[in-house]
Amino acid sequence: MFIELFHKYRFFRYFIGLFVLITLYILITSQYYIQTQFVLAYGTIIFLFILLKLKKIPEFLVIFIKFLAVVIVLRYLYWRITSSISYEGFFDYIGALLLLFAEMIAITIYLLGIFTSMNILKRQPIDLKGYKKKEYPTVDVLIPTYNEPIDMCEKTILAALAFDYPKEKFHVYLCDDGGTDQKCNDKDEKKAKEARLRRKTLQEFCQKVGATYITRKKNEHAKAGNLNSALQYIHGDLLLILDTDHIPAAQFLQRTVGWFLKDEKMFLVQTPHAFYNADPIERNLRMFGTSISENDMFYKYILLGHDFWESAFFCGSAALLRRKYIDEVGGIVGDTITEDAETAITLHGLGYKSAYISEPMIRGLQAEDFASLVLQRVRWTQGMVQIFMMKNPFLSKKLKWYQKISYMSASFFWFFAFSRVIFFIAPLMYMIFGLKIYDANTVEMFAYVVPHIIMAVMMSFFLYAKVRNPFFSEIYETALSFFTLPAIIETIFNPREPTFKVTPKGTDISKTYVSELAIPFVVMFIIVSFAFIFGIVKVFLYPNELSVIVMTLFWNFINLLLLVTAIAVTSEKSDVRRYIRVLLHQKCKIFVDGKKYKGKIIDISEGGVSIHPKNPENKEKILKNAHNISIEILDINQKPFRVPAKFLKSIGWGKTLIFEFKDIEENYKLRQKLILLIYGNTTIWDDFDASHKVMNPVQSFVFIVKQSFKNALFKEAFLLTLHHFMYILKKRKG
């Protein structure tokens, strides 16, 4: 009720806003007795702890606890600025300001996150049954590609061609930047030959299956340029953008087009990016399928908050755009390397609307090794920093005030690297150099610092428990910040410098090794370990500073654990599987030389299937001597189809039979059915997503530590670092 009034009446918004600001000012700046601060801080923590025990929390209490969380963090910040900064010397003061700067960035991100998640809008698809088919808009499906494997392009094309939408109302286009005239005429003859072969292969494939192949003369303006070049050849009402690896479900258009029919001012309908493989951090820590996916927090919660504030933005793929509004701004906007968010902020500024449907309807391939993940996140970081610097939402005269804050939250988040790196350096300033950068006694520590930390952890769990396990953000941000920070600084000083770099897909991950990106973490681990030893010595040398030393030792210990995790993250684990295998519990039939046997499928991939036969006796002998084998499976519409197969082996005395599929590469209809069954089957993937374990802070902390120590290749990482420095020394001497 409160949220509806807030959204509907401008006067109510202004009144509530003014009341909240006055109340915050009084609560934050009032000089309470220290005992009052204890009651306020720990009373809020106890109140939140009780709320977390409730199965369903009333809406007004959720808003109230967010308000209290803001009070606690801002009282802490007020105390930090007014009471904990003192001049002990030039370098001490610089260190103190540096730490305060890091905390202010972290607190700003935290507060913007609370604003964005003040309420979430769970938007439902609009049923097309209420419209006649002649009213359906025409859709151009654009699949931009650059250097992705050909079979990856083919899978997405085949899935898109199977959309449950009138065939005359949509068409699929492959926009190939890997086969441009520029690529085909490269000075390097080998590269030119590869490009010509790629173009020929994809052209022939598109012609056979009913898609259209598009390329251009030059590779200009990266993905945005590729899409804009394709626009001159197409004339549909809507554009569906699909990344090369994003395999859509058949119902995608049925579930998204309706919003364009309902609202003429709608320029965008975005859907989640969901994935069928582990990202490198999940794989290297061996937690894929156990922990909640890293993407869930954004696509299952944060973007719903942006949608409430009329700021759901284009995420580059799995999205429908209205063509006439894209034409109005001159095509996909490409001043930054995050052309998606930039296009959205431009069209929101013109008063057009967007919608976010939180139903995953594509499955994609995540970056497969840590180096690829770093490349991807550096690009995202630079693009969002470009938007912050060149098209700052706060300075926009066209966005509504809440859209400004919402977009500010989306862009400013990527400055987290400053905080993360400084939080590693800060305790070293005291432990190693003896700099006094935090002026607080034990009582103040427990009155302000401890509740601030506890509240941050509890609020994270309160807001995001179902979409991200506690402390997982710390893993990703620690592992990435050492590489994104230099990119941020470079972009701040030269916003137009960054160029679009494609995330590698189809990377070879068949070997176990330590990435060279582990080196900074190993070096930092050695430094922090020495600082920890210095801290223990300080306990005996400076007993009058015991409280500060103990707090700093604890801080250093957490940093050590994070560095162990970072080393584990860069310890690449092998994965030799050629195809993704998914669980599929359905009945099937095995045809062997004209005879029929019943069974039940356990799991399936593009390459084969595992089956429990109904009567396992003598099946292995029959199959080994068979000439013709085929498996009858039900497709996503529950219609049977047969796949030629070859028997490979049996497991558990014939209780499980393993088959390899045969002769399906050129059978496009058959291949399409398998692709839709494996990647486009939303029921299978919804069950997989629901199986992820929600952990409380203690469970999550123990799990992370356990997986980190189990999977970190310490010996190899330290040897790699040693060899690296020996090489540098040898090179300098030479």
C-alpha positions in Angstrom: 0.0 0.0 0.0 2.8 2.4 1.0 4.7 1.7 -2.2 1.6 2.2 -4.3 1.0 5.6 -2.8 4.6 6.6 -3.2 4.6 5.6 -6.8 1.2 7.2 -7.6 1.2 10.6 -5.8 3.9 13.2 -6.3 2.8 15.1 -3.1 3.1 11.9 -1.1 6.6 11.3 -2.5 7.8 14.9 -1.6 6.2 14.7 1.9 7.8 11.3 2.7 11.1 12.4 1.2 11.2 15.6 3.3 10.2 13.7 6.5 12.8 11.0 5.9 15.6 13.5 5.3 14.7 15.6 8.5 14.5 12.4 10.6 17.8 11.1 9.2 19.5 14.4 9.9 18.3 14.4 13.5 19.2 10.7 14.1 22.6 10.9 12.4 24.0 14.2 13.8 22.6 14.1 17.4 25.3 13.7 20.0 24.1 10.7 22.0 25.7 9.3 25.1 27.8 6.3 24.2 25.3 4.1 26.0 22.5 5.4 23.8 24.6 4.5 20.7 25.0 1.0 22.0 21.2 0.6 22.5 20.4 2.0 19.1 23.1 -0.1 17.2 22.7 -3.4 19.0 18.9 -3.0 19.4 18.6 -2.7 15.6 20.8 -5.8 15.1 18.6 -7.8 17.5 15.5 -6.5 15.8 16.8 -7.6 12.4 17.9 -11.0 13.8 14.3 -11.5 15.0 12.9 -10.5 11.6 15.1 -12.9 9.8 13.4 -15.7 11.8 10.0 -14.8 10.3 8.8 -16.7 7.2 7.1 -13.6 5.8 8.0 -10.0 6.7 5.4 -7.3 6.2 6.2 -4.7 3.6 6.3 -1.7 6.1 8.8 -3.6 8.3 11.1 -4.3 5.4 11.2 -0.5 4.6 11.6 0.3 8.3 14.6 -2.0 8.7 16.2 -0.6 5.6 15.7 2.9 7.1 17.4 1.7 10.4 20.3 0.2 8.4 20.8 3.6 6.7 20.8 5.3 10.1 23.4 2.9 11.5 25.7 3.3 8.5 25.4 7.1 8.3 25.9 7.5 12.1 29.0 5.4 11.7 30.2 7.6 8.8 29.4 10.8 10.7 31.4 9.5 13.7 34.2 8.5 11.3 34.5 12.0 9.8 34.0 14.0 13.0 35.7 11.8 15.7 38.1 9.2 14.2 40.4 11.4 12.0 43.2 13.1 13.8 46.5 14.6 12.6 49.4 12.4 13.9 51.8 13.3 11.1 51.7 13.8 7.4 51.8 10.2 6.2 49.5 9.1 9.0 47.0 11.7 7.9 47.3 10.7 4.2 46.7 7.0 5.2 43.7 8.0 7.3 42.1 10.0 4.4 42.8 7.1 2.0 41.0 4.7 4.3 38.1 7.1 4.7 37.9 7.5 0.9 37.6 3.7 0.5 34.9 3.5 3.2 33.0 6.4 1.6 33.0 4.6 -1.7 31.8 1.3 -0.1 29.1 3.1 1.9 27.9 5.0 -1.2 27.6 1.7 -3.1 25.8 0.2 -0.1 23.3 3.2 0.2 22.6 3.3 -3.5 22.0 -0.5 -3.4 19.4 0.0 -0.6 17.7 2.7 -2.6 17.6 0.5 -5.7 16.2 -2.4 -3.7 13.7 -0.3 -1.8 11.0 -2.2 -3.7 11.2 -4.8 -6.5 8.7 -5.0 -9.4 7.9 -8.6 -10.3 6.5 -7.9 -13.8 4.5 -10.7 -15.5 4.5 -11.5 -19.2 1.4 -10.3 -21.1 -0.5 -13.1 -22.8 -0.7 -12.8 -26.6 -4.0 -14.7 -26.7 -5.8 -11.4 -26.3 -4.5 -10.2 -29.6 -5.1 -11.3 -33.2 -2.0 -12.7 -35.0 -2.2 -9.9 -37.6 -1.6 -7.4 -34.7 1.6 -9.2 -33.7 4.7 -7.0 -34.5 7.3 -8.3 -36.9 10.6 -9.3 -35.2 14.1 -9.2 -36.6 16.3 -11.6 -34.6 19.9 -10.4 -34.7 22.8 -12.6 -33.6 26.0 -10.6 -33.6 29.2 -12.7 -33.8 32.9 -12.1 -34.0 35.3 -15.0 -33.4 33.0 -17.5 -31.6 33.1 -21.1 -32.8 30.9 -21.9 -35.8 29.0 -24.7 -34.0 28.1 -22.2 -31.3 26.6 -19.8 -34.0 24.7 -22.7 -35.5 23.1 -23.8 -32.2 21.7 -20.3 -31.5 20.4 -19.9 -35.0 18.7 -23.3 -34.9 17.0 -22.5 -31.6 15.9 -19.0 -32.8 14.3 -20.5 -35.9 12.1 -22.6 -33.6 10.4 -19.7 -31.9 6.7 -20.3 -31.1 5.6 -17.3 -33.1 4.1 -16.9 -36.6 6.8 -17.8 -39.0 6.0 -14.9 -41.3 6.4 -12.5 -38.4 10.0 -13.1 -37.6 13.3 -13.7 -39.3 16.8 -14.7 -38.1 19.9 -12.8 -39.1 23.5 -13.8 -38.3 25.6 -10.6 -38.2 29.1 -11.8 -38.7 32.0 -9.6 -37.9 34.4 -12.5 -38.3 33.8 -12.6 -42.0 34.0 -9.0 -43.0 35.8 -7.8 -46.2 38.5 -6.4 -43.9 39.0 -9.8 -42.3 38.9 -11.7 -45.5 41.6 -9.4 -47.0 43.9 -9.4 -44.0 47.6 -9.0 -44.8 48.2 -12.2 -42.8 47.2 -14.9 -45.4 46.4 -17.5 -42.7 44.0 -15.1 -41.0 42.4 -14.1 -44.3 41.9 -17.8 -45.3 40.3 -18.6 -41.9 37.9 -15.6 -42.3 37.0 -16.6 -45.9 36.3 -20.1 -44.8 34.2 -18.9 -41.8 32.2 -16.7 -44.1 31.6 -19.4 -46.6 30.6 -22.0 -43.9 28.2 -19.7 -42.1 26.7 -18.4 -45.4 26.0 -22.0 -46.5 24.5 -23.0 -43.2 22.2 -20.0 -43.0 21.0 -20.7 -46.5 20.2 -24.3 -45.7 18.3 -23.6 -42.5 16.4 -20.4 -43.5 18.4 -17.7 -41.8 20.1 -14.7 -43.4 23.9 -14.1 -43.3 25.0 -10.5 -43.0 28.5 -9.0 -42.9 30.1 -5.7 -43.6 33.2 -4.1 -45.2 35.1 -3.0 -42.1 35.1 -3.9 -38.4 34.2 -0.5 -37.0 32.7 0.4 -33.6 32.7 -3.2 -32.4 29.3 -4.8 -31.5 27.3 -1.5 -31.8 28.8 -1.0 -35.3 28.0 -4.5 -36.3 24.3 -4.2 -35.2 23.9 -0.7 -36.7 25.3 -2.0 -40.0 22.7 -4.7 -40.1 19.8 -2.3 -39.5 20.1 -1.0 -43.1 19.0 -4.4 -44.4 16.1 -5.1 -42.1 12.7 -3.4 -41.4 11.0 -5.3 -38.6 9.0 -3.6 -35.8 11.1 -5.1 -33.1 14.7 -6.2 -32.7 15.7 -9.2 -30.7 19.4 -9.2 -29.8 21.0 -12.5 -28.9 24.7 -13.0 -28.2 26.2 -15.8 -30.1 26.2 -18.2 -27.2 22.7 -17.3 -25.9 20.5 -20.2 -26.9 16.8 -19.1 -26.5 13.8 -21.1 -25.5 11.0 -21.5 -28.0 8.5 -19.4 -26.0 10.8 -16.3 -25.8 8.8 -14.1 -28.2 5.4 -15.3 -26.8 6.5 -14.2 -23.3 8.0 -10.8 -24.2 6.2 -9.2 -27.2 3.0 -8.5 -25.3 4.5 -5.5 -23.5 5.1 -3.7 -26.8 1.4 -4.2 -27.7 0.3 -2.9 -24.4 2.4 0.2 -24.2 3.4 2.2 -27.3 6.1 4.0 -25.4 7.9 0.8 -24.5 11.4 0.7 -26.1 12.8 -2.3 -24.2 11.9 -5.6 -22.7 14.9 -7.2 -21.0 15.1 -10.8 -19.7 17.7 -12.5 -17.5 21.1 -13.9 -18.7 21.3 -17.4 -17.4 24.0 -19.9 -18.0 24.6 -23.6 -18.5 28.2 -23.8 -17.4 30.2 -22.8 -14.3 32.1 -19.5 -14.4 35.8 -19.9 -13.7 35.4 -19.0 -10.0 32.6 -21.5 -9.5 34.6 -24.2 -11.4 37.9 -23.6 -9.7 36.3 -23.6 -6.2 34.2 -26.6 -7.2 30.9 -25.0 -6.2 28.9 -25.0 -9.4 25.4 -26.5 -8.7 25.9 -26.1 -5.0 26.1 -22.4 -4.4 23.8 -19.7 -5.9 25.0 -18.4 -9.2 26.9 -15.1 -9.1 24.5 -13.6 -11.8 21.4 -14.3 -9.7 21.8 -11.3 -7.4 21.6 -8.9 -10.4 19.0 -10.7 -12.6 16.8 -12.0 -9.8 16.8 -9.0 -7.5 18.7 -5.8 -8.4 17.3 -5.4 -11.9 13.8 -5.8 -10.5 14.6 -2.9 -8.3 15.8 -0.8 -11.3 12.5 -1.8 -13.0 10.5 -0.4 -10.1 12.3 2.9 -10.5 11.6 2.9 -14.3 15.3 2.2 -15.0 15.6 -1.4 -16.2 18.3 -1.1 -18.8 19.5 -3.0 -21.8 22.0 -5.7 -20.9 23.3 -6.4 -24.4 21.4 -9.6 -25.2 18.2 -11.5 -24.5 16.3 -8.3 -25.0 13.7 -6.9 -27.4 13.9 -3.3 -28.7 11.4 -1.2 -30.6 13.1 -0.4 -33.9 11.6 3.1 -34.4 13.0 4.4 -31.1 16.4 2.9 -31.9 16.3 4.8 -35.2 15.3 8.0 -33.3 18.7 8.0 -31.5 20.6 7.0 -34.6 20.9 3.3 -33.9 22.6 1.5 -31.0 24.5 4.2 -29.2 28.3 3.6 -29.3 30.1 6.4 -27.5 31.2 4.0 -24.8 32.0 0.3 -24.8 28.8 -0.6 -22.9 26.6 0.3 -25.8 23.7 -1.5 -24.1 23.3 0.6 -21.0 24.3 3.8 -22.9 21.4 3.2 -25.4 19.0 2.6 -22.5 20.0 5.8 -20.6 19.6 7.8 -23.8 16.1 6.5 -24.5 15.0 6.8 -20.9 16.1 10.4 -21.1 13.6 10.9 -24.0 10.8 9.6 -21.8 10.4 6.1 -23.3 9.8 3.1 -21.1 11.5 -0.2 -20.4 10.3 -3.5 -18.8 12.1 -6.4 -17.1 10.7 -9.9 -17.1 12.6 -12.0 -14.6 11.9 -15.3 -16.3 15.1 -16.9 -17.7 14.5 -17.8 -21.3 18.0 -18.1 -22.7 21.0 -20.2 -21.6 24.5 -18.9 -22.4 28.1 -19.8 -22.0 30.0 -18.0 -19.3 33.7 -17.1 -19.6 35.5 -20.4 -19.2 38.9 -19.4 -17.6 39.8 -16.7 -15.1 41.7 -14.6 -17.7 38.6 -14.5 -19.9 36.5 -13.5 -16.9 38.9 -10.7 -16.0 38.8 -9.4 -19.7 35.0 -9.4 -19.6 34.7 -7.6 -16.2 37.4 -5.1 -17.2 35.3 -4.2 -20.2 32.1 -3.9 -18.1 34.0 -1.8 -15.6 35.5 0.6 -18.2 32.2 0.9 -19.9 30.3 1.9 -16.8 33.1 4.3 -15.7 32.8 5.8 -19.2 29.1 6.4 -18.6 29.8 7.9 -15.2 32.4 10.2 -16.6 30.9 11.1 -20.0 27.2 10.7 -19.5 26.8 11.0 -15.7 23.2 10.2 -14.8 23.2 12.9 -12.0 24.0 15.6 -14.6 21.3 14.5 -17.0 18.5 17.0 -17.3 16.2 14.5 -19.0 16.1 11.7 -16.5 13.7 11.7 -13.5 15.3 12.1 -10.1 14.8 8.5 -9.1 16.1 7.3 -12.5 19.3 9.4 -11.9 19.8 7.6 -8.6 19.1 4.2 -10.1 21.5 4.7 -13.0 24.0 6.2 -10.5 23.8 2.9 -8.6 24.4 0.9 -11.7 27.5 2.9 -12.8 29.1 3.8 -9.5 29.1 0.2 -8.3 32.0 -0.6 -10.5 34.3 1.7 -8.4 34.3 -1.0 -5.8 37.9 -1.9 -6.8 39.2 1.3 -5.0 37.7 0.1 -1.7 38.8 -3.5 -2.1 42.4 -2.7 -2.8 42.7 0.0 -0.1 41.1 -2.4 2.5 44.1 -4.8 1.7 46.7 -2.0 2.0 45.2 -0.2 5.1 46.1 -2.7 7.8 49.7 -2.9 6.4 50.1 0.8 7.0 49.8 0.2 10.7 51.3 -3.2 11.0 54.4 -2.6 8.9 54.9 1.2 9.0 53.3 2.0 12.3 51.0 4.7 10.7 48.0 5.7 12.9 45.2 5.9 10.4 42.2 5.1 12.7 41.8 7.0 15.9 39.3 5.1 18.1 39.3 3.5 21.6 37.9 0.1 22.5 34.5 1.4 23.6 34.1 3.4 20.3 35.1 0.3 18.3 32.3 -1.7 19.9 29.8 1.2 19.7 30.3 2.2 16.1 32.7 -0.1 14.1 31.5 -3.6 15.2 27.7 -2.8 14.8 28.5 -1.3 11.4 30.2 -4.5 10.2 27.6 -6.8 11.7 24.8 -4.7 10.2 26.4 -4.8 6.8 26.6 -8.6 6.9 23.1 -9.1 8.2 21.6 -6.6 5.7 23.3 -8.4 2.9 21.8 -11.6 4.1 18.4 -9.9 4.7 18.3 -8.4 1.2 20.1 -11.0 -0.9 19.9 -14.4 0.9 18.0 -16.1 -1.9 20.1 -14.7 -4.7 23.6 -14.7 -3.4 25.3 -16.6 -0.5 27.0 -14.4 2.1 30.6 -13.4 1.4 30.5 -14.5 -2.2 30.6 -10.9 -3.3 33.9 -10.6 -1.4 35.3 -13.5 -3.4 34.4 -12.0 -6.8 35.3 -8.4 -5.9 38.7 -9.4 -4.4 39.6 -11.6 -7.3 38.7 -8.9 -9.9 39.6 -5.6 -8.2 43.4 -6.1 -8.6 42.8 -6.0 -12.4 39.9 -3.6 -12.7 41.5 -0.9 -10.6 44.2 0.0 -13.1 41.5 0.0 -15.8 39.3 2.4 -13.8 42.2 4.8 -13.2 43.1 4.7 -16.9 39.4 5.4 -17.9 39.0 8.3 -15.4 42.0 10.1 -17.0 41.1 9.2 -20.6 37.4 8.2 -20.9 37.5 7.7 -24.6 40.6 5.4 -24.6 38.9 2.0 -23.9 38.2 -0.3 -26.8 35.7 -3.1 -27.0 37.3 -6.5 -26.4 35.3 -9.7 -27.1 35.2 -12.2 -24.3 36.8 -15.4 -25.6 34.3 -18.3 -26.0 35.2 -22.0 -26.5 38.5 -21.7 -24.5 40.5 -24.9 -24.0 40.1 -25.9 -20.3 41.3 -29.4 -20.6 44.3 -29.0 -18.4 44.9 -28.1 -14.7 47.3 -25.3 -14.2 47.9 -22.0 -12.3 47.1 -18.8 -14.2 49.7 -16.1 -14.3 47.1 -13.9 -12.9 47.8 -15.6 -9.5 51.1 -13.8 -9.2 49.7 -10.5 -7.6 47.7 -12.6 -5.1 50.8 -14.6 -4.1 52.9 -11.5 -3.7 50.1 -9.9 -1.6 49.8 -13.1 0.5 53.5 -13.0 1.4 53.3 -9.3 2.4 50.1 -9.7 4.4 51.6 -12.8 6.1 54.7 -10.8 7.2 52.4 -8.0 8.4 50.5 -10.6 10.5 53.8 -11.7 12.2 54.6 -8.0 12.8 51.2 -7.6 14.4 51.8 -10.5 16.8 55.1 -9.0 17.8 53.4 -5.6 18.4 51.0 -7.3 20.9 54.0 -7.7 23.3 55.8 -4.5 22.4 52.8 -2.1 22.6 50.3 -3.6 25.1 48.7 -0.1 25.5 47.5 -0.4 21.8 46.1 -3.9 22.3 42.6 -3.2 21.1 43.8 -1.6 17.9 46.4 -4.4 17.3 43.8 -7.1 17.8 41.3 -5.5 15.5 44.0 -5.0 12.8 45.2 -8.6 13.2 41.6 -9.8 12.7 41.3 -7.6 9.6 44.6 -9.0 8.3 43.4 -12.5 9.0 40.3 -12.0 6.9 42.5 -10.6 4.1 44.7 -13.7 4.2 41.6 -15.9 3.8 40.5 -13.8 0.9 43.9 -14.1 -0.7 43.8 -17.9 -0.2 40.5 -17.9 -2.0 41.9 -15.7 -4.8 44.8 -18.2 -5.3 42.3 -21.0 -5.5 40.3 -19.0 -8.0 43.3 -18.7 -10.3 44.1 -22.4 -9.9 42.5 -23.5 -13.1 40.8 -26.9 -13.0 40.4 -29.1 -16.0 37.1 -30.0 -17.7 37.4 -32.4 -20.6 33.7 -32.7 -21.4 32.9 -31.7 -24.9 29.2 -31.1 -24.2 27.1 -29.9 -21.3 25.2 -32.8 -19.7 21.8 -32.1 -18.1 19.5 -34.2 -16.0 16.4 -35.3 -17.9 14.1 -37.8 -16.1 11.8 -39.0 -18.9 10.8 -42.4 -20.3 12.3 -43.5 -23.6 12.5 -46.4 -26.0 15.6 -48.2 -27.3 15.3 -49.7 -30.7 17.8 -52.4 -31.4 17.8 -54.2 -34.8 14.0 -53.8 -35.0 13.3 -54.8 -31.4 12.0 -52.3 -28.8 13.1 -52.0 -25.2 11.9 -49.6 -22.6 14.0 -47.4 -20.3 14.3 -44.1 -18.5 16.7 -41.3 -19.4 19.0 -40.1 -16.6 20.9 -37.4 -18.4 21.5 -36.2 -21.9 23.8 -34.0 -23.9 24.3 -33.1 -27.6 26.7 -36.0 -27.8 24.8 -38.8 -26.1 22.5 -40.1 -23.4 22.5 -42.3 -20.2 19.6 -44.6 -19.7 18.3 -46.9 -17.1 16.8 -49.9 -19.0 13.6 -51.4 -17.6 15.0 -54.9 -17.6 18.8 -54.7 -17.6 19.5 -58.5 -17.9 21.5 -59.4 -21.0 21.1 -55.9 -22.5 24.8 -55.2 -22.8 25.4 -58.4 -24.8 22.5 -57.6 -27.2 23.7 -54.0 -27.6 27.4 -55.0 -28.3 26.3 -57.2 -31.2 23.7 -54.8 -32.6 23.9 -53.2 -36.1 21.2 -50.5 -35.8 20.4 -48.6 -32.6 18.2 -45.6 -32.1 16.8 -43.9 -29.1 13.2 -42.5 -29.0 13.0 -39.4 -26.9 10.2 -36.9 -26.3 10.9 -33.3 -27.5 9.9 -30.2 -25.6 6.3 -30.5 -27.0 6.2 -34.1 -25.7 6.3 -35.5 -29.3 8.6 -38.5 -29.9 11.6 -38.4 -32.2 14.4 -40.9 -32.8 18.1 -40.3 -32.7 20.6 -42.8 -34.2 23.0 -44.0 -31.5 26.0 -46.2 -30.8 26.3 -48.2 -27.6 29.5 -47.3 -25.6 29.4 -49.1 -22.3 27.3 -50.1 -19.3 27.8 -49.1 -15.6 26.7 -51.0 -12.5 26.2 -54.5 -14.0 24.1 -53.1 -16.9 21.9 -50.9 -14.7 23.0 -47.8 -16.6 23.6 -47.8 -20.4 25.7 -45.1 -22.1 25.0 -44.2 -25.7 26.7 -41.9 -28.2 24.5 -40.1 -30.8 25.4 -40.6 -34.4 25.0 -38.7 -37.7 23.3 -35.6 -36.4 25.6 -32.8 -37.5 24.0 -32.4 -40.9 20.5 -33.4 -39.7 19.4 -29.9 -38.7 15.9 -30.8 -37.7 17.1 -33.5 -35.4 19.9 -31.3 -34.0 17.4 -28.5 -33.4 15.2 -30.8 -31.3 18.1 -31.8 -29.2 19.3 -28.2 -28.7 15.8 -27.1 -27.6 15.5 -30.1 -25.3 18.8 -29.5 -23.6 19.2 -25.7 -23.6 15.7 -24.4 -24.3 13.9 -26.6 -21.8 13.1 -24.0 -19.1 11.6 -26.7 -16.7 15.0 -28.5 -16.5 16.9 -25.3 -15.9 14.4 -23.9 -13.4 14.7 -27.1 -11.4 18.5 -26.8 -11.6 18.4 -23.1 -10.4 16.1 -24.0 -7.5 18.4 -26.8 -6.3 21.1 -24.3 -5.3 21.6 -24.2 -1.5 20.8 -21.0 0.5 23.4 -20.6 3.2 23.4 -18.4 6.3 26.6 -16.3 7.0 28.3 -19.0 9.2 27.6 -21.8 6.7 28.7 -19.7 3.8 32.0 -18.7 5.5 32.9 -22.2 6.4 32.0 -23.5 2.9 34.2 -20.8 1.3 37.2 -21.5 3.5 36.9 -25.2 3.0 36.6 -25.0 -0.8 39.5 -22.5 -0.9 42.0 -24.5 1.0 41.0 -27.7 -0.8 41.4 -26.2 -4.3 44.2 -23.7 -4.0 47.4 -25.0 -5.8 49.7 -23.3 -3.4 53.0 -25.0 -4.4 52.4 -24.4 -8.1 51.3 -20.8 -7.5 54.4 -19.9 -5.4 56.7 -21.6 -7.9 55.1 -19.7 -10.7 55.7 -16.5 -8.8 59.3 -17.3 -8.1 60.0 -18.2 -11.7 58.4 -15.0 -12.8 60.6 -12.8 -10.6 63.7 -14.8 -11.5 62.9 -14.2 -15.2 62.5 -10.5 -14.5 65.9 -10.3 -12.7 67.6 -12.3 -15.4 66.2 -10.1 -18.1 67.4 -6.9 -16.3 70.9 -8.3 -15.8 71.0 -9.4 -19.5 
